[in-house]
Amino acid sequence: MKFDKIPDNSIISNGFGKTDYCDSYKVYSQTSDNIDKITSNIFKTPKWIDFLMSIRNSTVKFFGLKIGDKEDLHFADHYPIGSKAVYFTVIARNDNEIVMAENDKHLNFRTSVLISKQEANSIIYLTMIVKFNNIWGRIYFLPVKPFHRIIINSLLKRAIL
């Protein structure tokens, strides 16, 4: 389910500055998992997403942008600040949220996994904020944006099953 703003108790935007794009999604879950386990579960991507990422990587490497590799994934029981949490570098965390970031010449982004524990259910938020560093960031993000929405919905649905 799309959530139209950054969750109130999120630390994702601390020190980020101007945000050019933001989206946040939430799902309800009965999980008792900690934030590290939830983060690992969300970012275990299915093959179709891996395929889309390989197309993206093949395309952007010619422009000197960072590319990921399936062999570079880091799954752990705990993601300390400075470590890789699956794909991205952890820059901030607390007991309920992990904030990951990557900066490139065309844009900077952060993504966050946040759990808000309720009595019977928990709410899991997956949020992303982006700052465009130049016109190429905006151009790059145009075709990425529709796929991003589809991928996020799929990852969250898989994570709560």
C-alpha positions in Angstrom: 0.0 0.0 0.0 1.4 3.4 -1.0 1.9 5.8 1.9 2.2 9.4 0.8 4.8 10.7 3.2 7.9 9.7 5.2 6.7 8.0 8.4 6.8 10.5 11.4 9.3 8.5 13.4 11.7 7.8 10.5 15.3 8.9 10.5 15.8 8.6 6.8 15.9 12.3 6.0 18.3 13.3 8.8 21.0 15.4 7.2 19.9 14.6 3.6 18.9 18.1 2.6 16.6 18.8 -0.3 14.5 15.9 -1.5 13.5 15.7 -5.2 11.6 12.5 -5.0 10.1 10.5 -2.1 7.9 7.5 -1.9 6.9 5.3 1.0 5.0 2.0 1.1 3.6 0.2 4.1 2.3 -3.3 4.8 0.7 -4.8 7.9 2.4 -7.9 9.2 2.2 -10.2 12.2 6.0 -10.7 12.2 8.0 -10.9 15.4 11.3 -10.6 13.4 13.8 -7.9 14.2 14.6 -5.0 11.7 17.7 -6.8 10.4 15.7 -10.0 9.5 12.9 -7.9 7.9 15.4 -6.0 5.8 17.0 -9.2 4.6 13.6 -10.7 3.7 12.5 -7.6 1.8 15.7 -7.4 -0.3 15.7 -11.1 -1.3 14.8 -10.4 -4.9 13.1 -12.8 -7.3 14.7 -13.7 -10.6 12.6 -11.3 -12.7 13.9 -8.4 -10.6 17.5 -9.7 -11.0 16.9 -9.7 -14.7 15.7 -6.1 -14.7 18.7 -5.1 -12.7 21.1 -6.8 -15.1 19.5 -4.8 -18.0 19.9 -1.6 -15.9 23.5 -2.5 -15.1 24.4 -3.3 -18.7 22.9 0.1 -19.8 24.3 2.5 -17.2 27.9 1.1 -17.0 28.6 2.9 -20.3 27.8 6.2 -18.5 30.2 5.5 -15.6 27.5 4.9 -13.0 27.8 2.4 -10.2 26.5 -1.1 -10.9 25.7 -3.9 -8.5 26.5 -7.5 -8.9 24.5 -10.5 -7.5 27.8 -11.8 -6.0 28.2 -8.6 -4.0 25.1 -9.1 -1.9 25.5 -9.1 1.9 23.0 -10.9 4.1 23.6 -10.9 7.9 21.9 -11.3 11.2 22.9 -7.7 12.1 23.7 -4.8 9.9 26.0 -2.3 11.7 26.5 1.3 10.4 29.1 1.2 7.6 28.3 -2.4 6.5 26.3 -3.5 3.4 22.7 -4.5 4.1 22.1 -6.7 1.1 22.7 -4.1 -1.7 23.3 -0.8 0.0 25.5 0.8 2.7 24.0 1.3 6.1 24.3 4.9 7.2 22.0 5.0 10.2 20.0 2.7 12.3 18.1 2.1 15.5 16.1 -0.8 16.9 13.2 -0.1 14.5 14.8 1.2 11.3 17.8 0.7 9.0 18.7 3.5 6.6 20.8 2.6 3.6 22.3 4.9 1.0 24.2 5.2 -2.2 25.6 8.3 -3.8 26.5 8.5 -7.5 27.4 11.4 -9.8 23.8 11.7 -11.2 21.8 11.2 -8.0 22.0 10.4 -4.3 19.4 8.2 -2.6 18.4 6.6 0.7 16.1 3.8 1.4 14.8 2.8 4.7 13.1 -0.2 6.3 11.1 0.8 9.4 8.9 -1.3 11.6 6.3 0.2 13.9 5.1 -2.5 16.3 1.5 -2.4 17.3 -0.4 -4.7 19.6 -1.5 -7.5 17.2 0.1 -6.3 14.0 3.2 -4.4 13.0 3.5 -1.9 10.1 6.5 -2.3 7.9 7.5 0.8 5.9 9.8 0.9 2.9 10.7 4.4 2.0 13.0 6.0 -0.6 14.2 9.5 -1.0 16.2 10.9 -3.9 18.2 14.0 -4.6 19.1 14.7 -8.3 22.7 16.0 -8.7 22.2 17.1 -12.3 19.9 16.7 -15.3 21.2 13.2 -15.9 19.7 12.1 -12.6 16.3 13.3 -13.6 16.7 11.6 -17.1 17.9 8.4 -15.5 15.0 8.3 -13.0 12.2 8.8 -15.6 12.3 5.2 -16.9 13.3 3.8 -13.5 10.3 5.2 -11.6 7.5 3.0 -13.0 9.6 -0.1 -12.5 10.6 1.0 -9.0 6.9 1.1 -7.9 6.2 -2.4 -9.3 9.4 -3.8 -7.7 8.7 -2.2 -4.2 5.2 -3.6 -4.1 6.4 -7.0 -5.1 9.2 -7.0 -2.5 6.9 -6.0 0.3 4.3 -8.6 -0.6 7.0 -11.3 -0.6 8.4 -10.2 2.7 5.2 -10.6 4.6 4.3 -14.0 3.2 
